[in-house]
């Protein structure tokens, strides 16, 4: 082989390699999304997260991939779902609720975790401090510890005659004791007696409402917990059948037929979670990203539910609502 032919073949060979490499699809980041509830319960939240990614220039399926896992409102599946996300080598995991975040913390010390709607990240042992989380976790708190007392105040303003309120929670929620303290303080100041009822599974709901009836409850305040999010339609229906006014922190509850919701916007927090993902993909460490607090709060009143249970909401309370469902 003469020198000219040799060099021509060499040029052709390297050109072929370059073309082959150029035609290979670039590796795109794979994000895990661990939801405590069901796909239907989390539909608006997952869409808000996708919207946040799109606003930052990411296109699902083209520049970023998302692995979705759903716990259906239960805690038992969480360890297996975490192990599965670790197995498929996701680069970051986005999650919500304290139980799911604790399961992730126990399941991986290396994969960055971005949590949403955790009520007390420091008290739960997830992070060292809000300013400098440490470890592989960061995200957004929903400040429920500070909000549950306000919810009781709003319930009392909307229904002044209430004297007994059932606080409905989930046994799987490790924050339930902390969430109870501020409610008790506000209840004493309002002259309201509390009945604490916790459920562990969907089948416990009928028994829970029987307890409320026996305890002569006038209203129901729902605390945090993915189980309650997943069962929001059934809870709203049972409450309406028993003519019980209700309040919970997240908007989907009022949309599902609950009387009121007051708290931070879940959609806003999930959109903001995308900014954490973006920063981490660009090299930021979760340990150095401060925990963010809610910036948008909403009071929503469902007048259709009020009419169904024979309740008239005062104009003063209605005037404070960010949204009224008619």
TAHULIN-V939007 format. One record per backbone hydrogen bond with DSSP energy under -1.0 kcal/mol. CO is the residue of the C=O (numbers start at 1). NH is the residue of the N-H. If there is no record, write none. Layout:
BEGIN
<<CO,NH> <CO,NH>>
END
This chain:
BEGIN
<<2,6> <3,7> <4,8> <5,9> <6,10> <7,11> <8,12> <9,13> <10,14> <11,15> <12,16> <13,17> <14,18> <15,19> <16,20> <17,21> <18,22> <19,23> <29,65> <30,91> <31,67> <32,94> <33,69> <35,71> <36,73> <37,72> <38,42> <42,46> <43,47> <44,48> <45,49> <46,50> <47,51> <48,52> <49,53> <50,54> <51,55> <53,58> <54,57> <59,62> <59,63> <59,64> <64,61> <65,31> <67,33> <69,35> <71,74> <75,78> <77,81> <78,82> <79,83> <80,84> <81,85> <82,86> <83,87> <84,88> <85,90> <86,89> <92,32> <93,114> <94,34> <95,116> <97,101> <98,102> <99,103> <100,104> <101,105> <102,106> <103,107> <104,108> <112,93> <113,138> <114,95> <115,140> <116,97> <118,142> <120,124> <121,126> <121,127> <122,125> <130,291> <133,128> <136,113> <138,115> <139,292> <140,118> <144,148> <147,151> <148,152> <149,153> <150,154> <151,155> <152,156> <153,157> <154,158> <155,159> <159,162> <163,193> <164,218> <165,195> <166,221> <167,197> <168,223> <169,199> <170,173> <173,176> <175,179> <176,180> <177,181> <180,184> <181,185> <182,186> <183,187> <184,188> <185,189> <186,190> <187,192> <193,165> <195,167> <197,169> <199,171> <201,204> <202,205> <204,208> <205,209> <206,210> <207,211> <208,212> <209,213> <210,214> <211,215> <212,217> <213,216> <219,166> <220,247> <221,168> <225,229> <226,230> <227,231> <229,232> <231,235> <232,236> <233,237> <234,238> <235,239> <236,240> <237,241> <238,242> <239,244> <240,243> <245,220> <246,260> <247,222> <248,262> <250,253> <251,255> <252,256> <253,258> <254,257> <259,302> <260,248> <261,300> <263,298> <265,269> <266,270> <267,271> <268,272> <269,273> <272,275> <273,277> <274,278> <275,279> <276,280> <277,281> <278,282> <279,284> <280,283> <285,288> <286,289> <287,134> <292,141> <296,265> <298,263> <299,322> <299,323> <300,261> <301,325> <302,306> <303,307> <304,308> <305,309> <306,311> <307,310> <314,318> <315,319> <317,320> <318,321> <323,301> <325,303> <325,304>>
END
